[in-house]
């Protein structure tokens, strides 16, 4: 009798708590699906399919892109593998396809962990744990990343959840983005300038429909209420979903509508990505964090269906 074919994303850790059903996967330690009352909150992917479009993945030790995969630390150049070949960028960190381990499981949470070792283009040791916890007010994700080796490590974090919009046309989906500053990028999606949103097509501080403009845009100077910023996605016939983050730990948000367009494969959704820094921070230094030996960063973000 042959052994069962393993899932492309490895072991599946299921969590059922009240009306919530959630699945965390071994590959990348990401969130494959989350439903509430049988309705998709997130646009995920099937158990027998690989992750596509970064759905639910964790972006460590940098979010977004590094131009040419090339950066310098203390006068030494580091060359990362180019994982976004069409743009010659290193994209979304080094843990997306790595195996994570189950650390703890409770009636309402799953905690997974990973150790990042030195490799081509990366010289440091990081230990990461991520806890996914559900409660009546939604999902809370708590991430801790520690430098468990020697030397000062450059560091950034991002998450890549997609809020499900079902069959609704993306043009009709309304978003509220409380950012006062947006990042202009070039054809390789690398920042060229920052601008106030005032008077621009990227001003979504008053929630409005996305319309025909494709968003793949980083925002900062986010309005903070009770220590958090909140991006709201409202889909006709489905209601509103808030994506929030601890503003001190995660002062940036990227909103991406490209995988919600007609003709795109997979479940349609709007990605709202909490981030510590903008694209290309390893080169620009913009909001880049540094973790000395024994130091750790902790950040919290979450999703609250209304």
CORDAVEN-V671108 format. One record per pair of residues at least 24 apart in sequence whose ideal C-beta (glycine too) atoms are under 10 Angstrom apart, sorted by the first residue. I is the first residue (numbers start at 1). J is the second residue. If there is no record, write none. Layout:
BEGIN
I;J, I;J
END
This chain:
BEGIN
5;48, 6;48, 7;32, 7;46, 7;47, 7;48, 7;49, 7;50, 8;45, 8;46, 8;47, 8;48, 8;49, 8;50, 8;51, 9;45, 9;46, 9;47, 9;48, 9;49, 9;50, 9;51, 9;56, 9;97, 9;99, 10;99, 10;100, 11;99, 11;100, 11;101, 11;102, 11;112, 12;47, 13;100, 13;102, 13;105, 13;110, 13;111, 13;112, 13;132, 14;47, 14;105, 14;110, 15;105, 15;106, 15;107, 15;108, 15;109, 15;110, 15;132, 15;133, 15;134, 16;107, 16;108, 16;134, 17;106, 17;107, 17;108, 17;109, 17;133, 17;134, 17;135, 17;136, 18;107, 18;108, 18;134, 18;135, 18;136, 19;134, 19;136, 20;108, 20;134, 20;135, 20;136, 20;138, 20;139, 20;305, 21;134, 22;108, 22;109, 22;110, 22;132, 22;133, 22;134, 22;139, 23;47, 23;56, 23;110, 23;132, 24;56, 24;100, 24;102, 24;105, 24;109, 24;110, 24;111, 24;112, 24;130, 24;131, 24;132, 25;51, 25;56, 25;57, 25;99, 25;100, 25;112, 26;98, 26;99, 26;100, 26;101, 26;102, 26;112, 26;114, 27;51, 27;57, 27;95, 27;96, 27;97, 27;98, 27;99, 27;100, 28;54, 28;55, 28;56, 28;57, 28;58, 28;59, 28;60, 28;92, 28;93, 28;95, 28;96, 28;97, 28;98, 28;99, 28;100, 28;112, 28;114, 28;160, 29;56, 29;57, 29;58, 29;60, 29;95, 29;96, 29;98, 29;99, 29;100, 29;101, 29;102, 29;103, 29;110, 29;111, 29;112, 29;113, 29;114, 29;128, 29;129, 29;130, 29;132, 29;143, 30;54, 30;55, 30;56, 30;57, 30;58, 30;59, 30;95, 30;96, 30;100, 30;112, 30;130, 30;132, 30;159, 30;160, 30;161, 31;55, 31;56, 31;57, 31;58, 31;110, 31;130, 31;132, 31;139, 31;141, 31;159, 31;160, 31;161, 31;162, 31;303, 32;56, 32;57, 33;164, 33;267, 34;132, 34;134, 34;138, 34;139, 34;161, 34;164, 34;303, 34;305, 35;164, 36;134, 36;136, 36;138, 36;139, 36;241, 36;303, 36;305, 37;305, 39;164, 39;166, 39;238, 39;239, 39;305, 40;162, 40;163, 40;164, 40;165, 40;166, 40;238, 40;267, 40;269, 41;138, 41;139, 41;161, 41;162, 41;163, 41;164, 41;238, 41;241, 41;269, 41;303, 41;304, 41;305, 42;139, 42;161, 42;162, 42;163, 42;164, 42;241, 42;267, 42;269, 42;303, 43;161, 43;162, 43;163, 43;164, 43;165, 43;166, 43;259, 43;260, 43;266, 43;267, 43;268, 43;269, 43;270, 43;271, 44;161, 44;162, 44;164, 44;266, 44;267, 44;269, 45;162, 45;265, 45;266, 45;267, 46;266, 46;267, 49;266, 50;97, 51;96, 51;97, 51;160, 51;266, 52;259, 52;264, 52;265, 52;266, 52;267, 53;160, 53;162, 53;256, 53;258, 53;259, 53;264, 53;265, 53;266, 53;267, 53;269, 53;271, 54;91, 54;92, 54;96, 54;158, 54;159, 54;160, 54;161, 54;162, 54;256, 54;259, 54;271, 54;273, 55;160, 55;161, 55;162, 55;259, 55;266, 55;267, 55;269, 55;271, 56;132, 56;159, 56;160, 56;161, 56;162, 56;271, 57;92, 57;93, 57;95, 57;96, 57;97, 57;158, 57;159, 57;160, 57;161, 57;273, 58;92, 58;93, 58;95, 58;96, 58;98, 58;100, 58;112, 58;114, 58;128, 58;130, 58;141, 58;143, 58;145, 58;157, 58;158, 58;159, 58;160, 59;91, 59;92, 59;93, 59;94, 59;95, 59;96, 59;156, 59;157, 59;158, 59;159, 59;160, 59;273, 59;274, 59;275, 59;276, 60;92, 60;93, 60;94, 60;95, 60;96, 60;98, 60;114, 60;116, 60;126, 60;128, 60;130, 60;143, 60;145, 60;155, 60;156, 60;157, 60;158, 60;159, 61;93, 61;94, 61;95, 61;116, 61;122, 61;124, 61;126, 61;128, 61;145, 61;147, 61;153, 61;154, 61;155, 61;156, 61;157, 61;282, 61;289, 61;291, 62;90, 62;91, 62;92, 62;93, 62;94, 62;122, 62;154, 62;155, 62;156, 62;157, 62;158, 62;275, 62;276, 62;277, 62;279, 62;280, 62;281, 62;282, 62;288, 62;289, 63;91, 63;92, 63;93, 63;156, 63;157, 63;158, 63;159, 63;160, 63;218, 63;250, 63;252, 63;254, 63;273, 63;274, 63;275, 63;276, 63;277, 63;278, 63;279, 63;281, 64;89, 64;90, 64;91, 64;92, 64;93, 64;156, 64;158, 64;160, 64;183, 64;185, 64;189, 64;190, 64;191, 64;218, 64;252, 64;254, 64;273, 64;275, 64;277, 64;278, 64;279, 64;280, 64;281, 65;89, 65;90, 65;91, 65;92, 65;185, 65;188, 65;189, 65;190, 65;191, 65;278, 65;279, 65;280, 65;281, 65;282, 65;283, 66;90, 66;91, 66;92, 66;93, 66;121, 66;156, 66;190, 66;279, 66;280, 66;281, 66;282, 66;283, 66;284, 67;186, 67;188, 67;189, 67;190, 67;191, 67;279, 67;280, 67;282, 67;283, 67;284, 68;188, 68;190, 68;280, 68;283, 69;120, 69;121, 69;282, 70;121, 70;282, 70;283, 71;121, 71;154, 71;280, 71;281, 71;282, 71;283, 71;284, 71;285, 71;288, 72;282, 72;283, 73;123, 73;124, 73;151, 73;152, 73;153, 73;154, 73;282, 73;290, 74;151, 74;152, 76;123, 77;121, 78;120, 78;121, 78;122, 78;123, 78;154, 78;282, 79;120, 79;121, 80;119, 80;120, 80;121, 80;122, 80;282, 81;119, 81;120, 81;121, 81;122, 84;188, 84;189, 86;188, 87;186, 87;187, 87;188, 87;189, 87;190, 88;188, 88;190, 89;188, 89;189, 89;190, 89;279, 89;280, 90;121, 90;122, 90;280, 90;282, 91;189, 91;279, 92;158, 92;160, 92;273, 93;122, 93;156, 93;157, 93;158, 94;119, 94;121, 94;122, 94;126, 95;126, 95;128, 95;145, 96;160, 100;128, 100;129, 100;130, 101;129, 103;129, 103;130, 103;131, 104;129, 104;131, 106;131, 106;133, 107;134, 108;132, 108;133, 108;134, 108;135, 108;140, 109;133, 109;134, 109;135, 109;139, 109;140, 109;142, 110;134, 111;142, 111;144, 113;144, 114;145, 115;146, 115;148, 115;149, 116;145, 116;148, 116;149, 116;153, 117;149, 118;149, 118;151, 122;153, 122;154, 123;149, 123;150, 123;151, 123;153, 123;154, 124;148, 124;149, 124;150, 124;151, 124;152, 124;153, 124;154, 124;155, 124;291, 124;293, 125;149, 125;150, 125;151, 125;153, 125;293, 126;153, 126;155, 126;291, 126;296, 126;297, 127;296, 128;157, 128;296, 128;297, 129;296, 129;298, 130;157, 130;159, 131;300, 132;302, 133;302, 134;302, 134;303, 135;302, 135;304, 136;304, 137;242, 137;302, 137;304, 137;305, 138;241, 138;242, 138;243, 138;244, 138;302, 138;303, 138;304, 138;305, 138;306, 139;243, 139;301, 139;302, 139;303, 139;304, 139;305, 140;244, 140;300, 140;301, 140;302, 140;303, 140;304, 141;245, 141;274, 141;299, 141;300, 141;301, 141;302, 141;303, 142;246, 142;298, 142;299, 142;300, 142;301, 142;302, 143;249, 143;250, 143;274, 143;297, 143;298, 143;299, 143;300, 143;301, 144;296, 144;297, 144;298, 144;299, 144;300, 145;276, 145;289, 145;291, 145;295, 145;296, 145;297, 145;298, 145;299, 146;291, 146;293, 146;294, 146;295, 146;296, 146;297, 146;298, 147;290, 147;291, 147;292, 147;293, 147;294, 147;295, 147;296, 147;297, 148;291, 148;293, 148;294, 148;295, 148;296, 149;291, 149;293, 149;294, 150;292, 150;293, 151;291, 151;292, 151;293, 152;290, 152;291, 152;292, 152;293, 152;295, 153;289, 153;290, 153;291, 153;292, 153;293, 153;295, 154;277, 154;281, 154;282, 154;285, 154;288, 154;289, 154;290, 154;291, 155;276, 155;277, 155;281, 155;282, 155;288, 155;289, 155;290, 155;291, 155;295, 155;297, 156;252, 156;275, 156;276, 156;277, 156;278, 156;279, 156;281, 156;282, 156;286, 156;287, 156;288, 156;289, 156;297, 157;249, 157;250, 157;274, 157;275, 157;276, 157;277, 157;289, 157;297, 157;298, 157;299, 157;301, 158;250, 158;252, 158;253, 158;254, 158;273, 158;274, 158;275, 158;276, 158;277, 158;279, 158;299, 158;301, 159;243, 159;245, 159;250, 159;254, 159;271, 159;272, 159;273, 159;274, 159;275, 159;299, 159;301, 160;254, 160;256, 160;271, 160;272, 160;273, 160;274, 160;275, 161;241, 161;243, 161;269, 161;270, 161;271, 161;272, 161;273, 161;274, 161;301, 161;302, 161;303, 162;233, 162;256, 162;259, 162;260, 162;266, 162;267, 162;268, 162;269, 162;270, 162;271, 162;272, 162;273, 163;231, 163;232, 163;233, 163;234, 163;235, 163;238, 163;240, 163;241, 163;242, 163;243, 163;255, 163;260, 163;268, 163;269, 163;270, 163;271, 163;272, 163;303, 163;305, 164;233, 164;235, 164;238, 164;241, 164;260, 164;267, 164;268, 164;269, 164;270, 164;305, 165;233, 165;234, 165;235, 165;236, 165;237, 165;238, 165;241, 165;257, 165;260, 165;267, 165;268, 165;269, 165;270, 166;235, 166;236, 166;237, 166;238, 166;267, 166;268, 166;269, 167;235, 167;237, 167;238, 167;268, 168;234, 168;235, 168;236, 168;237, 168;238, 168;260, 168;268, 169;209, 169;210, 169;235, 169;236, 169;260, 169;261, 169;262, 169;268, 170;209, 170;210, 170;211, 170;212, 170;214, 170;215, 170;235, 170;257, 170;258, 170;259, 170;260, 170;261, 170;262, 170;264, 170;268, 170;269, 170;270, 171;209, 171;210, 171;211, 171;212, 171;213, 171;257, 171;260, 171;261, 171;262, 172;209, 172;210, 172;211, 172;234, 172;235, 172;236, 172;237, 173;209, 173;210, 173;211, 173;233, 173;234, 173;235, 173;236, 173;238, 173;257, 173;260, 173;268, 173;269, 173;270, 174;204, 174;207, 174;208, 174;209, 174;210, 174;211, 174;232, 174;233, 174;234, 174;235, 174;236, 174;240, 175;204, 175;207, 175;208, 175;209, 175;210, 175;215, 175;231, 175;232, 175;233, 175;234, 175;235, 175;255, 175;257, 175;270, 175;272, 176;204, 176;205, 176;206, 176;207, 176;208, 176;230, 176;231, 176;232, 176;233, 176;234, 176;240, 176;242, 177;202, 177;203, 177;204, 177;205, 177;206, 177;207, 177;208, 177;215, 177;217, 177;219, 177;222, 177;223, 177;229, 177;230, 177;231, 177;232, 177;233, 177;253, 177;255, 177;272, 178;204, 178;205, 178;206, 178;207, 178;219, 178;221, 178;222, 178;223, 178;224, 178;225, 178;229, 178;230, 178;231, 178;232, 178;247, 178;253, 179;203, 179;204, 179;205, 179;217, 179;218, 179;219, 179;220, 179;221, 179;222, 179;223, 179;229, 179;231, 179;252, 179;253, 179;255, 180;205, 180;219, 180;220, 180;221, 180;222, 180;223, 181;218, 181;219, 181;220, 181;221, 181;222, 181;252, 181;278, 182;215, 182;217, 182;218, 182;219, 182;220, 182;221, 182;255, 183;217, 183;218, 183;219, 183;220, 183;252, 183;254, 183;278, 183;279, 183;280, 183;286, 184;217, 184;218, 185;216, 185;217, 185;218, 185;278, 185;279, 185;280, 188;279, 188;280, 189;216, 189;218, 189;279, 189;280, 190;279, 190;280, 190;283, 190;284, 191;218, 191;278, 191;279, 191;280, 191;281, 191;283, 191;284, 191;286, 192;280, 194;218, 194;219, 194;220, 194;221, 194;278, 194;286, 196;221, 197;221, 202;255, 204;231, 204;232, 204;255, 207;231, 207;232, 207;233, 207;234, 207;240, 208;234, 209;234, 209;236, 210;255, 210;257, 210;260, 210;270, 213;257, 214;256, 214;257, 214;258, 214;260, 214;261, 215;254, 215;255, 215;256, 215;257, 215;258, 215;260, 215;270, 215;271, 216;254, 216;255, 216;256, 216;257, 216;258, 216;259, 216;271, 217;253, 217;254, 217;255, 217;256, 217;257, 218;252, 218;253, 218;254, 218;255, 218;256, 218;273, 218;275, 218;277, 218;278, 218;279, 219;251, 219;252, 219;253, 219;254, 219;255, 219;275, 219;278, 220;251, 220;252, 220;253, 220;275, 220;277, 220;278, 220;286, 220;287, 221;251, 221;252, 222;247, 222;250, 222;251, 222;252, 222;253, 223;247, 224;248, 224;251, 227;300, 228;300, 228;301, 228;302, 229;253, 229;274, 229;301, 230;272, 230;302, 230;304, 231;255, 231;270, 231;272, 231;273, 231;274, 232;272, 232;304, 232;306, 233;257, 233;260, 233;269, 233;270, 233;271, 233;272, 233;303, 234;306, 235;260, 235;268, 235;269, 235;270, 238;305, 239;305, 239;306, 240;304, 240;305, 240;306, 241;269, 241;270, 241;272, 241;303, 241;304, 241;305, 241;306, 242;272, 242;302, 242;303, 242;304, 242;305, 242;306, 243;270, 243;271, 243;272, 243;273, 243;274, 243;301, 243;302, 243;303, 243;304, 244;272, 244;274, 244;300, 244;301, 244;302, 244;303, 244;304, 245;272, 245;273, 245;274, 245;275, 245;276, 245;299, 245;300, 245;301, 245;302, 246;274, 246;298, 246;299, 246;300, 246;301, 246;302, 247;274, 248;299, 249;274, 249;276, 249;289, 249;297, 249;298, 249;299, 249;300, 249;301, 250;274, 250;275, 250;276, 250;277, 250;299, 250;300, 250;301, 251;275, 251;276, 251;277, 251;278, 251;287, 252;276, 252;277, 252;278, 252;279, 252;281, 252;286, 252;287, 253;301, 254;278, 254;279, 272;301, 272;303, 273;301, 274;299, 274;300, 274;301, 274;302, 275;299, 275;301
END
